Amino acid sequence: MKPAPFDYYAPETLEQAVALLEKLENEDVDAKIIAGGQSLMPMLNLRMARPDALVDLGKIKTLDYIRQENGTIVIGAMTSKRAAEDSTLLRDRQPLLHAATGHIGHRQIRNQGTVGGSFAHADPAAEYGAVAQALGMEMVVVGPDGERIIPADEFYLSFLTTDIDATEVLTEVRAPIMPDNTGWAFQEVCRRKGDLAMAGTAVTLRLEAGSCAEVVIAVFGVNATAARLPEAEQVVNGQAPGEAIFAQAGEAAAAALDEPIADVHATADYRRSLIATLVKRCLAEAVERCA
Ligand SMILES: Cc1cc2nc3c(=O)[nH]c(=O)nc-3n(C[C@H](O)[C@H](O)[C@H](O)COP(=O)(O)OP(=O)(O)OC[C@H]3O[C@@H](n4cnc5c(N)ncnc54)[C@H](O)[C@@H]3O)c2cc1C
């Protein structure tokens, strides 16, 4: 199928894009931002989305960067996922975000798809959702009233829905650099490499005097939005690392899932079982990295 007709705009600056989005909103025109088009184009072609207008951010080159600012890695929204995958800065200073990037789709998709687009699209099975929760990332949006910074736990509202307003552009994502001695792990299960995950887990933790501390466990692909699971984190916090305690945390994570997604790819029970296993494995891997 082909998309329903739409008007097309290609602003050259962020200011132009925001002014245009505000104008279209005031005129009651249903406008949608397009970045890499890797999620939106299929939705347009399948007519799952029928906006009146597309605002293409492709010409706004000022939103394409990866840099370190003090203790944070900042990534412009129009940076391609390929650039993130190839970034030695990201690999060395924010390895969890870097590792998750390599799991997103196929190389062709990472060439074209943007980092900002992946956060903004808010697919429940998107790797970045769990990374955002695990790292306590921040999203920067710019609209007619200026800049807003949205913490990850307020950014994702529901299935394919974020706190970005119709007149706002996501301009940057910020990931704090993990303190020294932090272990991390990222694992997912897909039917085939490059598919969206049926379930996945991101973990960070530290070892203090032989015990696990500051344990963070985030899961994705199982509910409408990625989320941390404090019930599972509590099982491990303050405990000596070991297979039995990790298995217990996995069971706690599975039990904490509220009605996991059931679809053609996996039943709810299978997703629960995947989370129990992935949490257990990620905890063990994260502890190894601490060492
Ligand atoms: C075969 C296939 C496999 C895939 N596998 C995965 C996978 O495993 N994991 C995964 O996470 N994704 C996967 N994707 C999706 C892919 O990662 C997309 O690139 C990504 O979801 C969207 O990025 P984009 O730049 O292409 O955004 P677009 O498709 O252009 O836009 C997506 C949505 O985000 C909004 N948007 C984009 N940029 C901004 C912005 N700066 N400000 C505000 N709103 C914005 C758009 O309005 C739209 O609603 C896959 C896609 C395909 C086709």
The ligand as an SDF file (V2000), in Angstrom:
LIG
                    3D

 53 58  0  0  0  0  0  0  0  0999 V2000
   12.5820   -4.3610   10.0760 C   0  0  0  0  0  0  0  0  0  0  0  0
   12.6830   -3.4050   11.2280 C   0  0  0  0  0  0  0  0  0  0  0  0
   13.2270   -3.8670   12.4320 C   0  0  0  0  0  0  0  0  0  0  0  0
   13.3270   -2.9930   13.5100 C   0  0  0  0  0  0  0  0  0  0  0  0
   13.8340   -3.4830   14.6950 N   0  0  0  0  0  0  0  0  0  0  0  0
   13.9140   -2.6600   15.7470 C   0  0  0  0  0  0  0  0  0  0  0  0
   14.4280   -3.1340   16.9890 C   0  0  0  0  0  0  0  0  0  0  0  0
   14.8540   -4.2720   17.1360 O   0  0  0  0  0  0  0  0  0  0  0  0
   14.4530   -2.2500   18.0340 N   0  0  0  0  0  0  0  0  0  0  0  0
   14.0090   -0.9590   17.9140 C   0  0  0  0  0  0  0  0  0  0  0  0
   14.0440   -0.2030   18.8970 O   0  0  0  0  0  0  0  0  0  0  0  0
   13.5310   -0.5000   16.7510 N   0  0  0  0  0  0  0  0  0  0  0  0
   13.4720   -1.3010   15.6600 C   0  0  0  0  0  0  0  0  0  0  0  0
   12.9810   -0.8090   14.5030 N   0  0  0  0  0  0  0  0  0  0  0  0
   12.5540    0.6050   14.4480 C   0  0  0  0  0  0  0  0  0  0  0  0
   13.7430    1.5040   14.1150 C   0  0  0  0  0  0  0  0  0  0  0  0
   14.6820    1.4410   15.1760 O   0  0  0  0  0  0  0  0  0  0  0  0
   13.3590    2.9880   13.9150 C   0  0  0  0  0  0  0  0  0  0  0  0
   14.5020    3.6020   13.3670 O   0  0  0  0  0  0  0  0  0  0  0  0
   12.9850    3.7880   15.1170 C   0  0  0  0  0  0  0  0  0  0  0  0
   11.9380    3.1670   15.8310 O   0  0  0  0  0  0  0  0  0  0  0  0
   12.4640    5.1790   14.7530 C   0  0  0  0  0  0  0  0  0  0  0  0
   13.5120    6.0230   14.3730 O   0  0  0  0  0  0  0  0  0  0  0  0
   13.3630    6.9000   13.0730 P   0  0  0  0  0  0  0  0  0  0  0  0
   14.4480    7.9170   13.0920 O   0  0  0  0  0  0  0  0  0  0  0  0
   13.3230    6.0110   11.8930 O   0  0  0  0  0  0  0  0  0  0  0  0
   11.9850    7.6520   13.3480 O   0  0  0  0  0  0  0  0  0  0  0  0
   10.6740    7.8240   12.4210 P   0  0  0  0  0  0  0  0  0  0  0  0
   10.2300    6.5090   11.9060 O   0  0  0  0  0  0  0  0  0  0  0  0
   10.9110    8.9020   11.4460 O   0  0  0  0  0  0  0  0  0  0  0  0
    9.6500    8.3510   13.5470 O   0  0  0  0  0  0  0  0  0  0  0  0
    9.1630    7.4680   14.5240 C   0  0  0  0  0  0  0  0  0  0  0  0
    8.2410    8.2680   15.4640 C   0  0  0  0  0  0  0  0  0  0  0  0
    8.9990    9.1480   16.2850 O   0  0  0  0  0  0  0  0  0  0  0  0
    8.6070   10.5160   16.0760 C   0  0  0  0  0  0  0  0  0  0  0  0
    9.8490   11.3070   16.0750 N   0  0  0  0  0  0  0  0  0  0  0  0
   11.0010   10.9750   15.4310 C   0  0  0  0  0  0  0  0  0  0  0  0
   11.9560   11.8670   15.7160 N   0  0  0  0  0  0  0  0  0  0  0  0
   11.4070   12.7700   16.5690 C   0  0  0  0  0  0  0  0  0  0  0  0
   11.9040   13.9370   17.2350 C   0  0  0  0  0  0  0  0  0  0  0  0
   13.1920   14.3200   17.1090 N   0  0  0  0  0  0  0  0  0  0  0  0
   11.0670   14.6350   18.0320 N   0  0  0  0  0  0  0  0  0  0  0  0
    9.7860   14.2190   18.1990 C   0  0  0  0  0  0  0  0  0  0  0  0
    9.2540   13.1420   17.6020 N   0  0  0  0  0  0  0  0  0  0  0  0
   10.0560   12.4180   16.7980 C   0  0  0  0  0  0  0  0  0  0  0  0
    7.8670   10.5200   14.7520 C   0  0  0  0  0  0  0  0  0  0  0  0
    6.8990   11.5630   14.7150 O   0  0  0  0  0  0  0  0  0  0  0  0
    7.2200    9.1500   14.7490 C   0  0  0  0  0  0  0  0  0  0  0  0
    6.0440    9.1720   15.5340 O   0  0  0  0  0  0  0  0  0  0  0  0
   12.8950   -1.6300   13.3930 C   0  0  0  0  0  0  0  0  0  0  0  0
   12.3710   -1.1690   12.1760 C   0  0  0  0  0  0  0  0  0  0  0  0
   12.2730   -2.0420   11.1140 C   0  0  0  0  0  0  0  0  0  0  0  0
   11.7080   -1.5000    9.8200 C   0  0  0  0  0  0  0  0  0  0  0  0
  1  2  1  0
  2  3  1  0
  2 52  2  0
  3  4  2  0
  4  5  1  0
  4 50  1  0
  5  6  2  0
  6  7  1  0
  6 13  1  0
  7  8  2  0
  7  9  1  0
  9 10  1  0
 10 11  2  0
 10 12  1  0
 12 13  2  0
 13 14  1  0
 14 15  1  0
 14 50  1  0
 15 16  1  0
 16 17  1  0
 16 18  1  0
 18 19  1  0
 18 20  1  0
 20 21  1  0
 20 22  1  0
 22 23  1  0
 23 24  1  0
 24 25  2  0
 24 26  1  0
 24 27  1  0
 27 28  1  0
 28 29  2  0
 28 30  1  0
 28 31  1  0
 31 32  1  0
 32 33  1  0
 33 34  1  0
 33 48  1  0
 34 35  1  0
 35 36  1  0
 35 46  1  0
 36 37  1  0
 36 45  1  0
 37 38  2  0
 38 39  1  0
 39 40  1  0
 39 45  2  0
 40 41  1  0
 40 42  2  0
 42 43  1  0
 43 44  2  0
 44 45  1  0
 46 47  1  0
 46 48  1  0
 48 49  1  0
 50 51  2  0
 51 52  1  0
 52 53  1  0
M  END
$$$$
